[in-house]
């Protein structure tokens, strides 16, 4: 692990906040994610279960977290089960957490080897009043594989069919949307590294470079600064590719006169930045490119003022649609008379701005949160308006990460160049 772990106090605080929401007699059992196979003897790089990491800080496969704050035996109130290492694992895979290291990382005093879970499991189930199990309840999730958590749910239902089972996800979602100071520290480090990467690109991009070369520059900058790597598969789209919302092939050559859309950011300590910038390949905006860029930038600044405690995201999105409609009329892309006659269920602006404006950010890029509940101070959201004109092979999106404060918002990416004059100036050096 190349990143600096966050202090165990964070995870102790997170667990204590959870205990306040649990009914008496409740046990919660969380599992790490699987190491997923590819082909032959290959596997995909491990990514920890976000909820288990949030409550323990442990970033290792084959981990089980058991929380039973009302257990009769104080030693059973917090238990962490980790994979025991041996000489074979040490030779082929390297070091794993010792019990002492797992305690230092998590603040959990009772750490046992994974094989000891079976003995404890039955004893806990016989005591528990309610059993909280976890699953991925993100509204946009697509889960074609059976996860480690799902296999455990099926086991519990089979072996203890009369228990009172409850969903852990809603409780954890409520906790995770409010960011603690230590979490903001990790997120700000991911943003700082992202800033350095973007500034490096401003000196690198020019006509003739390929999108994959730009990706390589970013990867080098991120990893050399101890980031895990990209927070998500990078989108590096020049010309018409900028109009493909999830363009990830990154294989084309950047041409003189094109705009380049960069949706790229770093992951540090399992916390994700999420940045989008759009820059001219040759370092100079044309008049039309500047018109579109300024329109998106104006919407961005309006959103920054609108995204406040008490706002409901779905209602906010409707207001953003009105702002975008006005800008599109000004750009000559929509006709005012046709807008007045449009079907409210199919607003015309969506031809040029088909996606949402803001989403929660944290351990997951599209972090857990609620679209119909009012925003609260302490949340972190993106703001990412865009205009995509396929007939002009021109796409512009701008995105920053915003901390929702009680009295005012904080743009966590305020230091990253966004003003067109600054971008042009930096690209000349």
QUINORVEN-V998680 format. One record per pair of residues at least 6 apart in sequence whose ideal C-beta (glycine too) atoms are under 7 Angstrom apart, sorted by the first residue. I is the first residue (numbers start at 1). J is the second residue. D is the distance in Angstrom with one decimal. If there is no record, write none. Layout:
BEGIN
i: (I,I)
j: (J,J)
d: (D,D)
END
This chain:
BEGIN
i: (1,2,3,3,3,3,5,5,6,6,6,6,7,8,8,8,8,8,9,10,10,11,11,11,11,11,12,13,14,14,14,15,15,15,17,18,18,18,19,21,22,23,24,24,25,25,25,25,26,26,26,26,27,27,27,27,27,27,27,28,28,28,29,29,29,30,30,30,30,30,30,31,31,31,31,31,31,32,32,32,32,32,32,32,33,33,33,33,34,34,35,35,35,36,36,37,38,46,48,48,50,50,51,51,52,52,52,53,53,53,54,54,54,55,56,56,56,56,57,57,58,58,58,58,58,58,59,60,60,60,60,61,62,62,63,63,64,64,64,65,66,66,66,67,68,68,68,69,71,71,72,75,76,76,78,78,79,79,79,80,80,80,80,81,81,81,81,81,82,82,82,82,82,83,83,84,84,84,85,89,99,102,103,103,125,125,125,128,129,130,130,131,131,131,131,131,132,132,133,133,133,133,134,134,134,135,135,135,135,136,137,138,140,156,173,173,176,176,176,177,177,177,177,178,178,178,179,179,179,179,183,183,184,186,186,186,187,187,187,187,188,189,190,190,190,190,190,190,190,190,190,191,191,191,191,193,193,193,193,193,194,194,194,194,195,195,196,196,197,197,197,197,197,198,198,198,199,200,200,201,201,201,201,202,202,202,202,203,204,204,205,205,205,205,205,206,206,207,207,207,207,207,208,208,209,210,210,211,211,211,211,211,211,212,212,214,215,215,215,218,218,219,222,222,222,223,227,227,227,228,228,229,230,230,230,231,231,231,231,231,231,231,232,233,234,234,234,235,235,235,235,235,236,236,236,237,237,237,237,238,238,238,238,238,238,239,239,239,240,241,241,242,242,242,242,243,243,243,245,254,254,255,256,256,257,258,259,259,259,259,259,260,260,260,261,261,261,261,262,262,263,263,264,265,265,265,265,266,270,271,271,272,272,273,274,274,274,274,274,275,275,275,276,276,276,276,277,277,278,278,278,278,279,279,280,283,283,283,284,285,285,285,289,290,291,292,292,292,292,293,293,295,295,295,295,296,296,296,296,296,296,297,298,299,299,299,299,299,300,300,300,302,303,303,303,303,304,304,304,304,306,306,307,307,307,307,307,307,307,307,308,308,309,309,309,309,309,309,310,310,311,311,312,312,313,313,314,314,317,317,320,320,321,321,324,324,324,325,325,325,328,328,328,329,329,333,333,334,334,338,339,342,352,352,352,353,353,353,357,357,357,358,358,358,359,359,359,360,360,360,360,360,360,361,361,361,361,361,362,375,377,377,377,378,379,380,380,380,381,381,382,382,383,383,383,384,384,384,385,386,386,386,387,388,398,400,400,401,401,402,402,402,403,403,403,417,417)
j: (59,226,226,228,268,269,57,105,57,182,186,269,182,57,104,105,106,107,107,180,182,55,56,57,106,107,107,180,54,55,175,55,67,78,175,55,171,175,69,171,69,130,70,129,70,128,129,130,128,129,130,132,66,67,68,124,128,131,132,67,132,168,64,66,133,49,51,52,55,65,134,49,52,64,148,149,152,48,49,52,61,62,63,148,47,48,49,148,147,148,43,46,61,43,44,43,44,61,59,270,363,364,134,172,58,63,65,59,270,363,172,176,363,65,65,80,106,108,105,106,80,82,97,102,105,106,270,82,83,96,97,83,83,114,81,82,81,114,117,80,79,120,124,78,76,77,124,77,77,127,127,110,120,124,108,110,110,112,120,102,106,108,111,112,113,114,116,117,97,102,111,113,114,96,114,113,114,115,96,96,111,111,109,111,131,160,163,163,164,164,166,156,163,164,165,166,166,168,153,156,165,168,149,168,169,149,150,153,169,143,169,368,366,165,368,369,362,367,368,360,368,369,379,376,378,379,362,378,379,380,271,362,403,268,269,271,271,273,380,412,412,268,227,231,265,266,267,268,271,272,273,273,401,412,413,222,225,227,266,268,265,266,273,275,415,416,221,225,218,221,222,264,266,275,277,416,426,217,221,214,217,218,262,279,423,426,427,429,214,217,214,254,260,279,281,281,282,254,255,256,281,282,253,254,254,252,253,236,238,250,251,252,254,250,251,236,234,236,250,234,264,229,229,230,266,229,266,267,268,267,268,267,264,266,267,265,266,267,272,273,274,365,365,248,250,263,264,246,247,248,261,263,250,262,264,244,247,261,395,252,254,255,258,260,281,255,258,393,393,247,252,259,261,278,395,388,390,395,355,260,281,281,281,282,282,281,278,280,289,394,396,278,279,281,276,278,395,397,276,277,276,397,275,272,273,274,275,273,363,362,363,361,365,401,361,365,382,399,401,399,413,416,384,397,398,399,398,418,293,396,397,398,423,427,289,424,427,428,424,293,420,424,394,420,331,331,387,394,396,396,420,327,330,331,387,385,386,387,396,397,398,398,327,320,323,324,327,385,383,385,398,323,320,357,383,385,383,402,409,411,316,319,316,358,375,381,383,402,404,409,375,404,374,375,376,377,404,406,374,375,374,375,372,374,358,371,371,372,356,357,357,385,347,349,349,353,385,334,339,349,334,349,352,336,339,352,389,348,349,348,348,348,387,388,389,385,386,387,383,384,385,381,382,383,366,381,382,367,368,369,379,380,381,367,380,381,382,401,380,404,404,405,406,404,404,401,402,403,402,404,399,401,399,400,402,397,398,399,398,395,396,397,396,395,418,411,413,412,413,409,411,412,409,410,412,423,426)
d: (6.2,4.7,5.5,6.9,5.7,4.3,6.3,5.8,6.3,4.9,6.0,6.4,6.3,6.6,6.6,6.4,6.0,3.6,7.0,5.9,4.2,6.1,5.5,4.6,5.4,5.6,4.2,6.5,5.8,5.5,6.6,5.5,6.5,7.0,5.5,6.8,6.5,6.1,4.6,5.1,6.6,5.9,5.7,6.8,5.4,6.4,2.9,6.4,7.0,6.4,4.5,6.0,6.8,6.9,4.2,5.5,4.2,5.6,6.9,4.6,4.0,5.6,6.8,5.4,6.3,6.8,5.8,4.5,6.8,4.5,5.4,6.7,7.0,5.6,4.7,5.0,5.6,6.1,5.2,5.6,5.5,6.2,4.2,6.8,6.0,6.2,4.7,6.4,6.5,4.9,5.2,5.3,5.2,6.4,4.6,5.4,6.1,5.1,4.9,6.6,4.4,5.5,5.8,4.9,6.9,6.5,5.4,6.3,5.7,6.4,7.0,5.8,6.2,6.1,5.3,6.2,4.3,6.7,4.9,5.3,6.8,7.0,7.0,6.2,5.8,5.8,6.6,6.3,6.8,6.4,5.6,7.0,4.3,5.7,6.7,5.4,4.2,6.9,5.5,5.7,4.4,7.0,6.6,6.0,5.7,5.6,5.9,5.4,4.8,6.5,6.7,5.3,7.0,6.6,4.8,6.4,5.0,6.5,6.4,5.7,5.9,4.6,4.8,5.3,6.9,5.0,6.5,4.6,5.3,5.2,6.3,6.9,6.4,5.7,5.2,4.0,6.6,7.0,4.2,6.4,4.2,4.4,6.1,5.4,7.0,5.3,6.8,7.0,6.7,4.8,5.3,6.8,5.1,6.7,5.3,6.9,5.1,4.3,5.2,6.5,6.1,6.1,5.4,4.2,6.1,5.8,6.6,6.9,6.2,5.9,4.0,6.4,6.5,7.0,4.1,6.9,6.3,6.9,5.3,6.0,6.5,5.0,5.4,6.5,4.1,6.5,6.5,5.8,7.0,5.4,6.5,6.9,6.9,5.9,4.3,4.0,4.6,6.8,6.7,7.0,6.4,4.6,6.8,6.9,6.9,4.9,6.1,3.9,5.4,6.2,4.1,4.6,6.4,5.5,5.8,5.8,4.7,5.1,4.3,6.2,4.6,4.8,4.5,5.2,5.9,4.8,5.8,6.7,4.7,4.2,5.9,7.0,6.7,6.7,6.2,5.8,6.9,6.0,5.2,6.1,6.1,6.7,6.8,7.0,6.7,4.4,5.1,6.5,6.8,5.3,6.4,6.8,6.3,6.5,6.2,6.9,7.0,6.3,6.1,3.9,5.6,5.6,6.5,7.0,5.4,6.9,5.1,4.3,6.1,4.1,6.3,5.5,6.7,5.0,6.0,5.2,5.4,5.5,5.2,6.7,5.6,6.7,5.8,6.7,4.6,6.1,4.1,5.9,5.0,4.4,6.9,6.3,6.9,6.9,6.8,4.5,6.0,4.2,3.7,5.8,6.4,5.6,5.0,4.8,6.8,7.0,4.5,6.8,5.5,6.0,6.8,3.8,4.6,5.8,6.8,6.3,4.4,4.6,6.9,5.8,4.3,6.9,5.0,4.7,6.3,6.3,4.1,4.9,4.0,4.9,6.0,6.1,3.7,6.9,3.1,4.3,4.7,4.3,6.1,5.9,4.6,6.6,6.4,5.2,6.6,4.8,5.5,5.9,5.7,6.0,6.6,6.8,5.4,5.3,7.0,4.8,5.4,5.9,6.7,5.1,4.4,6.9,6.3,6.6,3.8,5.1,4.5,5.6,5.6,6.5,6.2,6.5,4.7,6.3,5.6,5.8,5.2,6.3,5.9,5.9,6.3,6.5,5.8,4.6,6.0,3.5,6.7,7.0,6.7,4.5,6.0,6.8,5.5,6.9,6.3,6.0,3.6,6.0,6.0,6.4,5.8,6.9,6.7,6.3,6.2,6.4,5.5,6.2,5.0,5.2,5.8,4.0,6.8,5.9,6.3,5.4,6.2,5.5,4.9,6.9,5.4,6.1,6.6,6.8,5.1,5.8,6.1,4.2,5.9,5.5,5.0,5.5,6.1,6.0,4.6,6.5,6.1,6.6,6.2,6.6,6.1,6.4,6.6,6.2,6.9,6.1,6.5,6.2,6.7,6.6,6.8,7.0,7.0,5.4,5.7,5.2,6.3,6.8,4.8,6.6,6.6,4.9,6.1,5.7,6.3,4.7,5.2,6.1,6.0,5.9,4.7,6.8,5.7,5.5,4.8,4.9,6.7,6.5,6.0,4.5,4.3,5.7,5.7,5.4,6.8,5.8,6.7,5.4,6.8,6.6,5.8,5.0,5.2,5.8,6.4,6.8,6.1,6.0,6.4,6.3,5.6,4.7,5.5,5.5,5.2,6.7,5.6,3.9,6.5,3.5,6.5,6.8,5.9,5.3,4.9,6.5,5.6,5.7,6.3,5.7,5.7,5.8,4.1,6.8,4.6,6.1,6.8,5.4,5.4,6.5,5.6,5.8,6.7,5.8,5.7,6.0,7.0,3.5,6.7,6.8,6.2,3.3,5.4,4.3,6.3,5.5,4.0,4.6,5.4,5.3,5.8,6.7,6.6,4.2,5.7,5.3,6.0)
END
